[in-house]
Amino acid sequence: MLFGIMQLVSLVAGWAAALYLFGTVFATSAALNLPPNPTPDQVSAALGPLFQSLSYIVPLAGLIQLVGLVILTMAFRAMGKFDRPRFSTPSTLMILMIIGLVISVVGVVPLVNSVPNIISQTANGTASSAYSSVFTSFILEALLVGLGGLLALIGLIGGQILGIWRVGSRYDETLLKLGAVFVIIPLLNIVAPILVIVGANQAKGKVPRGQ
């Protein structure tokens, strides 16, 4: 239930951050009076605040996600004490998802910060060693984010989704099963945390007192 609450908080924060970022881009573009066909330098200057905001928002969103994933991992481990065959794999792969999330956040912050600089230098036809260094760092950071994303995806499917589905199977709760599947379906993922919260609460009611 607590994991579902953290996911809901993360979802609301994500929508709020998206609206803020769009507002920042439009406000900056209006303040700079960008022409109909802006130059790459002008675009770089306009996008600067956007990427700077991302460098603050991404770690915050990652922290909220991390707390939720740690809570879910602890839940699977606790359930594994009396049903190890069912929850051993999900609890293990949740650790992989946590590692992937941390790697992605570590890589994406410098990645977004380097984008405006790359746009500006590319527009000016810069071919200096500094430009090569920035571009090389960008590629390495992109690969790091890709690696983190791959690990997180494996953990998402084999850890979070499989684990929540098995909780639903154990307590015969369809809402938990739907909440597990909806997390990877666009638009439907909005209601996934709510289904997890309600389903977990109903499953809780099926556990005999003292157990």
Secondary structure, 3 states (H helix, E strand, C coil): CHHHHHHHHHHHHHHHHHHHHHHHHHHHHHHHCCCCCCCHHHHHHHHHHHHHHHHHHHHHHHHHHHHHHHHHHHHHHHHHCCCHHHHHHHHHHHHHHHHHHHHHHHHHHHHHHHHHHHHHHHHCCCCCHHHHHHHHHHHHHHHHHHHHHHHHHHHHHHHHHHHHHHHHHHCCCHHHHHHHHHCCCCCHHHCHHHHHHHHHHHHHHCCCCCC
